Amino acid sequence: MRKLLLAGFLILLTGCGANPKILWTTATGGPIYGSPALDKDLIFIGSQDQNFYALNEKDGSIYWKRDLQSKIVSTPLVRNGSIFIGSGDGAFYNLDPGTGSTRWKFKSGALINYDTCADESGMYFGNHKGDFYKIDYSGNVLWTFQTTNKFGGRCVLYKDLVFTSSWDNNFYGLNKNTGAMVWKISSGILNFAGPEVVGDAVYFASHNKIYCIDAITGKLRSTIKTTYLNHVVYAKDHLWTNERGLKKRSLDGKVLGSVEFNSATDFRPFFYNDMFILAGDTSKLLGVSEDLKILWKVTGGEAFWSPGVVKNNVYYTGNRDNKVYAIQLPKS
């Protein structure tokens, strides 16, 4: 199942500093699209082999795995001593983190490919039937908002609102207590990714534009033309986009600098310790500094799809080669 420091996974250095180091990989039976979640010394991640895994952080050994009878492409949520995960058949599970046993299961009716957001009152997620839910921590539905097409990506909470986007061509601001629509903005095209909140503005990226929207009123403040992209990220007082590499932008969208390479637009740039981690368009994972220099590259067996998580300077992520990777990052 697992091989330490796999031969054939090349680590290339393109800038100053030490190389990243692959500490371990653990094989599953299918491609991995969602990010992992961490709790104590365990890593939780789903695979398209229909299994949900708990791995030991130290060496990647399987602590337990649970067959959920359907592919898993979403990212788990750790909260209130439970692991929550959506599956391909539309089931949303509350699992015991120590054993993987089911505490409860809610059936949404369609594939869940969504990164759940949460607060003290409940959890928010969408499915591929066009239903967006808020459920409480006992599995009870608090409200449902319905659209005519899929929900994908992620949501963000802001004051009494929850922001999300849909394949029905709209960005939404919903009342998080009632599910009532407060505002919507049409992009005129399918929207794959979630929002980014900066102050009293919410940004969405969709295909060849960034939309800046007043978070409270839903008034469209501006649209910013771009090359093709799916994600916009806020860090260090600027916007960052992975379009033909990585671009640094002002909050009004002006390009302030860029570094070009073949980037994977489905991969949301991950900011950690004054650098960005993002994926190339094939099998590469790159570290890029704030001043837009490529620091390092790691080559995996296939494409890196999810932004991953970091603990103690170790980066954990999945790959379409069916494996989970633990990568020791260089010290800054």
C-alpha positions in Angstrom: 0.0 0.0 0.0 2.7 2.4 0.9 6.3 3.1 -0.2 8.6 5.5 1.4 10.3 8.1 -0.9 9.0 6.5 -4.1 11.6 6.2 -6.8 10.5 7.8 -9.9 8.9 10.8 -8.2 11.4 13.4 -9.0 12.0 16.5 -6.9 13.4 19.4 -8.8 14.8 22.7 -7.4 14.4 25.8 -9.5 15.3 28.5 -7.0 17.1 29.1 -3.7 16.6 27.0 -0.6 16.3 23.4 0.2 14.3 20.8 -1.7 10.9 19.6 -0.5 11.0 15.9 0.5 8.4 13.3 0.0 8.1 11.7 3.4 5.6 9.0 2.4 2.8 8.1 0.0 -0.1 5.8 0.6 -2.0 4.2 -2.2 -5.8 4.0 -2.5 -7.8 2.2 -5.2 -8.8 5.3 -7.1 -8.0 8.9 -8.0 -8.2 11.5 -5.2 -9.9 14.8 -5.9 -10.8 16.3 -2.5 -8.4 17.7 0.1 -7.7 15.9 3.3 -8.7 17.1 6.8 -6.6 16.8 9.9 -7.5 15.9 13.5 -5.0 15.1 16.2 -2.5 12.7 14.5 -4.9 11.4 11.8 -5.4 12.5 8.2 -8.9 12.0 6.8 -9.4 11.7 3.0 -11.8 10.2 0.5 -11.0 8.4 -2.8 -12.9 7.4 -5.9 -12.4 3.8 -4.8 -15.5 4.5 -2.6 -13.4 4.3 0.6 -12.9 7.0 3.2 -9.5 6.7 4.9 -8.0 7.6 8.3 -4.2 7.6 7.9 -1.5 8.0 10.5 0.2 11.3 10.1 3.6 10.0 10.9 4.0 7.3 8.2 0.7 7.2 6.2 -0.3 3.7 7.5 -4.0 3.1 7.3 -5.6 3.5 10.8 -9.0 2.6 9.4 -10.9 2.8 6.1 -14.7 2.7 5.5 -16.5 1.7 2.3 -19.2 4.3 1.7 -20.5 2.5 -1.4 -20.0 5.5 -3.7 -17.0 7.6 -4.9 -15.9 10.4 -2.7 -14.7 13.6 -4.4 -15.4 16.2 -1.7 -13.3 17.5 1.2 -14.2 16.3 4.8 -15.0 18.7 7.7 -13.7 18.1 11.2 -16.0 19.7 13.8 -17.4 18.9 17.3 -15.5 15.7 17.6 -16.9 14.3 14.3 -15.9 13.8 10.7 -18.4 15.0 8.1 -18.1 13.9 4.5 -20.4 14.0 1.4 -20.4 11.1 -1.1 -21.2 10.4 -4.7 -24.6 9.0 -4.0 -25.6 12.1 -2.2 -25.2 10.8 1.3 -23.7 13.2 3.9 -22.1 11.3 6.8 -21.2 12.0 10.4 -18.4 9.5 11.2 -16.7 8.6 14.4 -13.0 9.8 13.9 -11.7 6.9 16.0 -13.4 4.0 14.2 -15.1 5.3 11.0 -18.5 4.1 12.2 -21.6 6.0 11.1 -23.2 8.2 13.7 -25.8 9.4 11.3 -26.4 9.7 7.5 -28.4 12.3 5.7 -29.5 11.5 2.1 -29.4 14.6 -0.2 -30.3 12.7 -3.4 -27.4 13.7 -5.6 -23.6 13.6 -5.8 -21.9 16.0 -3.4 -18.7 17.6 -4.8 -18.6 20.5 -2.4 -16.4 21.8 0.4 -18.7 22.3 3.4 -18.6 25.4 5.4 -19.9 25.6 9.0 -20.6 27.7 12.0 -21.9 26.9 15.5 -25.5 26.6 14.2 -24.9 24.1 11.4 -23.2 23.1 8.1 -23.8 24.3 4.6 -23.3 22.4 1.3 -24.7 21.9 -2.1 -25.2 18.9 -4.4 -25.4 18.1 -8.1 -29.2 18.3 -8.2 -29.1 22.0 -7.4 -30.0 21.8 -3.8 -28.2 23.8 -1.2 -28.6 22.7 2.4 -28.1 23.8 6.0 -28.3 21.0 8.4 -27.6 20.9 12.1 -25.1 18.6 13.9 -27.7 16.0 14.5 -28.4 15.6 10.8 -31.7 17.6 10.7 -32.4 19.8 7.7 -32.8 23.5 8.8 -33.5 24.8 5.3 -33.0 24.0 1.6 -32.4 26.5 -1.2 -33.0 25.1 -4.7 -31.6 26.1 -8.1 -31.8 24.6 -11.6 -28.3 23.3 -11.8 -25.3 21.9 -9.8 -23.5 23.3 -6.9 -19.8 22.9 -6.8 -16.8 24.5 -5.2 -17.2 26.0 -1.7 -19.1 28.5 0.4 -18.0 31.3 2.7 -19.9 32.8 5.7 -20.1 36.5 6.3 -22.2 38.1 9.0 -25.8 36.7 8.4 -25.0 35.6 4.9 -23.6 32.5 3.1 -22.1 33.0 -0.3 -21.9 30.3 -3.0 -22.0 29.9 -6.8 -23.9 27.5 -9.0 -23.8 26.0 -12.5 -27.1 27.9 -13.1 -24.9 30.9 -14.0 -25.5 32.8 -10.7 -23.6 33.9 -7.7 -25.7 33.9 -4.5 -25.9 35.6 -1.2 -28.3 33.7 1.1 -29.6 34.4 4.6 -27.8 31.8 6.6 -30.6 31.6 9.2 -33.5 31.1 6.8 -32.0 30.2 3.4 -33.9 33.1 1.8 -32.1 34.6 -1.2 -30.8 38.1 -0.4 -29.2 38.7 -3.8 -28.0 37.0 -6.9 -25.7 38.1 -9.7 -25.6 36.3 -13.1 -22.2 35.6 -14.8 -24.0 34.3 -17.9 -21.9 31.1 -17.7 -21.4 28.0 -15.5 -19.6 28.8 -12.2 -17.3 26.2 -10.8 -15.6 27.8 -7.8 -16.5 29.5 -4.6 -16.1 33.0 -3.2 -13.4 35.0 -1.5 -14.5 37.7 1.0 -12.3 40.8 1.4 -13.7 43.5 3.8 -17.2 44.2 2.7 -16.7 42.8 -0.8 -17.0 39.3 -2.1 -15.1 38.2 -5.2 -15.9 35.3 -7.6 -13.8 34.1 -10.5 -15.5 32.6 -13.5 -13.8 31.6 -16.8 -12.5 35.0 -18.0 -13.6 37.5 -15.4 -13.4 38.4 -11.7 -16.6 39.8 -10.2 -16.4 42.2 -7.3 -19.7 42.4 -5.5 -20.9 44.3 -2.4 -21.3 41.6 0.2 -24.4 43.0 1.8 -26.4 44.5 -1.1 -25.3 42.3 -3.9 -24.5 45.3 -6.1 -22.0 44.5 -8.7 -19.1 46.9 -8.1 -16.9 45.8 -11.0 -15.9 43.1 -13.4 -12.3 42.4 -14.2 -11.3 40.8 -17.5 -8.8 37.9 -17.2 -7.4 35.0 -19.1 -9.1 31.7 -18.2 -9.3 31.0 -14.5 -11.5 29.4 -11.9 -10.2 30.8 -8.6 -9.3 34.0 -6.9 -7.5 34.0 -3.6 -6.9 36.9 -1.1 -3.6 37.0 0.7 -1.1 39.7 1.9 -3.5 42.5 1.0 -3.8 41.4 -2.7 -5.7 39.1 -5.0 -3.9 36.2 -6.6 -5.1 34.1 -9.5 -3.7 31.0 -11.2 -4.1 32.0 -14.8 -1.2 30.8 -17.0 0.9 30.7 -13.8 0.3 33.0 -10.9 -0.7 36.7 -11.0 -0.7 39.2 -8.3 -3.5 41.8 -8.5 -4.6 44.8 -6.6 -8.1 44.8 -5.1 -9.4 46.6 -8.2 -7.9 43.8 -10.4 -4.9 45.5 -11.8 -2.1 43.1 -12.6 1.0 44.0 -10.4 3.2 41.1 -11.4 3.1 37.5 -12.6 5.1 34.4 -13.2 4.2 32.2 -16.1 4.0 28.4 -16.3 1.3 25.9 -17.3 -0.9 26.0 -14.3 -3.9 23.8 -13.5 -6.9 26.2 -13.2 -9.0 23.7 -11.2 -6.4 23.8 -8.3 -7.1 26.6 -5.8 -3.8 28.3 -4.9 -2.9 27.5 -1.3 -1.1 30.2 0.7 1.3 29.1 3.5 4.3 30.6 5.2 4.8 33.4 2.7 4.5 31.2 -0.4 1.9 29.8 -2.7 1.5 26.1 -3.4 -0.2 25.4 -6.7 -0.4 22.7 -9.4 1.0 22.6 -12.9 -1.1 21.4 -15.7 0.3 17.8 -15.7 1.9 16.2 -12.6 3.8 19.1 -11.0 3.3 20.8 -7.7 5.1 24.2 -7.4 6.1 26.5 -4.6 6.0 30.2 -5.6 7.2 33.1 -3.5 5.3 36.3 -2.8 7.7 38.1 -5.2 6.6 35.6 -7.9 9.7 33.4 -8.1 9.4 29.6 -8.5 11.1 28.1 -5.5 10.7 24.4 -6.1 8.8 21.8 -8.0 7.7 18.3 -7.0 6.6 15.8 -9.7 3.9 13.2 -8.8 2.6 10.3 -10.7 -0.4 12.2 -12.1 -2.1 15.6 -11.6 -2.5 17.1 -8.1 -6.1 18.2 -7.9 -6.8 19.6 -4.4 -5.1 22.4 -2.5 -4.3 20.2 0.5 -3.5 21.1 4.1 -0.3 21.8 6.1 0.7 20.7 9.6 4.1 21.2 11.2 5.5 22.3 7.8 4.3 19.0 6.2 1.9 19.3 3.2 -0.7 16.6 2.8 -2.6 16.2 -0.5 -4.1 13.7 -2.9 -3.2 12.9 -6.5 -5.0 11.4 -9.5 -2.4 8.6 -9.3 -4.6 7.2 -6.4 -2.1 8.2 -3.7 -2.0 10.5 -0.7 1.3 12.5 -0.4 3.1 13.8 2.7 5.7 16.4 1.6 8.1 18.1 3.9 8.2 21.7 2.8 11.5 23.7 2.8 12.0 26.1 5.7 11.6 29.7 4.7 
